[in-house]
């Protein structure tokens, strides 16, 4: 199911919609997706339930829009890094920095996604998983391409395995969100990103 299409939305209407998205994300992370009601989302944004239905058909539609914002931000950052006319090693450094920045911007949503996958996956229909899987396929392909470029240009070790390195980098970055979801605490993401990059430089970068 998709959000109701809105054309020519006024500035006030857009602000009200964003207020409800913010309220939904706050409630989802504090109470859980299943326990949050549409009435609570509307109340959290200072509006009524009828206004909610002007923008979305269901609670799942709200989550899907939040998900699209986060995944879209990641893909935009990855694609910008991939297009840069710099060597692959520098692209990887930019990619890690961008991923850290996006994580900080969407920290609540990142944690919520992993909480739902591990704790409440049955609360959703197939669309959430389909969109997430599509994102990760694109994510893997883009990062693998950067690693392959690094191997081909001699920036990375010739015996490096690009798909395996891409999977490892994704797992290391996503692992932070998993730990935050499990332990209910925030980790120093920028510091961890710098450590991840240092590990890759010491392990597969050509000196």
N, C-alpha and C positions, 0 to 999 in steps of 0.2 A: 504494500500500500504506500502511496506517495502523498506528501503534503499537498493541500489544496493549492492550485496555482493562483498566484496573486499578481495582477498586472497593475502598473501605475500606483503602487503603494505610496502613501504619503510619508513624510518624514516622521510624523507622529505614529503612524501605523507601524513603520519599521522599528521605531524605538520600543513600542509596546510588544512587538513580536520578540525582539532581542531580550527584553526584560523577562518574558516568559521562558525563553531558552535558558537564561541565566538561572532563573528560579528552578527550572526543571533539573538542571545539572546539579545545583546545590542539594536539592531534595533527593535526587537519585543517589548521590554519594553519601549523604547523611543517613537516609532511611532505607535505601535499597530501591531498586527499580520496581519490584513487585508491590512493595508497601506504599509507594507514592501514588496519590490519586490525582486525577485531572483537576478536581476542585482545589487541592492544595497548591498545584502549580499556578493556577490562575490567581489564587489568593496571595501567593508569594510574590506575584508581579503586580499586586494591587488592582486586579481587574476581576471580571466575572467569568464563570464557566462558559457562557455563551460566546465570549470573545475568543476563548481558546479554540472553539470549534469553527471560528471564522478562518483560522490559519491551518489547523490540522484536523484530521479525522479521528486520531487515536493517540494514546500515549506512545505507542511504538513509533508513530510518525515523527514525534518530537525527538526520540532517541536517534532515529535514522538521520535526521537533519543535523544533530550534534555530531554524529559519527562522520557524516560526509564532510563537515567542516574540518574536523581533525585530520581525516585521511587525505582530504584535498590539500591541506596545508603541507603535509609531509611530502606528497607527490610533487607539488609545485617546487618545494625546496630541492628535492632530488633532481628534478628536471633542470632547474637552474644550474645546479652544480655540474651535471653531466654536459651541459652545453658550453661551459666556460672553456676558453682557449688557454688552458694551463695543463701542466702534467698531472697524471692520475694521482700521484701522491698528494698533491695539493688539493685535488678534488675531494679525496677521501677526508682530508682534514676539514674542509668546508662542510662536507656532508655531515660529519660528526657534530660540528658546531651548530649547524642548522637543525639537526635532529634534537640536540639538547635544548635549543631555543624553542622549538615547537612543543617539546615535552613540557617545558615550563609554562608555556601559554595555555596548553590543554591538559595540565597535570591531573585535574579531577577526572576528566573524561578518560585519559589513559588508564588510570587506576580503575575506573568504573568498568571499562571494557574487559579488563582481565578478571575483575571480581565476578562479572557476569558469566564469562567463559568458564570459570572454575566452580562457581557456586550456584548460578541461577540460569544456566544456558537454556533450560526448558521454558523459560518465561517468554522467549521470542519465537517468532516464526522463522522461516528459512532465510528471509531477506537480509537480516543482520549478518548472518554467517556468510552469505553469498557476497555481500559487499566487502566484508572483511577479507575473505579469501581472494577476491579480485585485487584488492589493494596489495596484499602480500605477494601475489604473483608479479605485479608491476614493480613493487619495491625490490624484490629479489632480482628481477631482470635488470633493472637500472644499476644496482650496486654490482652485480656480476659483470655487467658491461664495463664499468669503471675499473674493476680489478683486471679484467682481460686486457684492457687498454694499457694498464700499468705493466703487465707481463710482456705485452708485445713491444712496448717502447723501452724495456729494460729498467724501468723504475722499480719494479717488484722482482722478486726472485723468479728465475725461469721455471722452477719446479713448483711454484705456487699453484694451488687449485682454486680458481676464481669462484666457482659456485660454492665450494666449502667455506671460503673466506667470507663470502657474502652472507651465508647462513650464520656463521659465527658472529659477524658484526651485528646482524639483526638480533640474534639471541642475546648478545651482551647488552645492547641498548634496551631491548624490551624487558630484559630481566630486571632492570631497575624498577619498571612499573609493576612487575609481578611482586617484587619484594615490598614495595610501598603498599600495594593492595593487601598483602598478607600481614605485614607488621603494623599497618596503620600509622606510618611515619614517613616524613619527607627526607630524602637523601640529597646530598650536594651534587646535583646532576651535572653541573658544569665541570666540577672537579673530577667526577667519575668519567665523563667524556674525555677529558684530557688524559686520564690514565689509560683508557681504552686505546686512544690514538697512539700513545707511547708504546703500548704493547705491540700494536701492529707495526709500528716503525722499527722496533727492535727485532721483530720476528720475520717480516717478509720484505721490508724495503731493502733495496740494494744500497750499499754504502758507497 
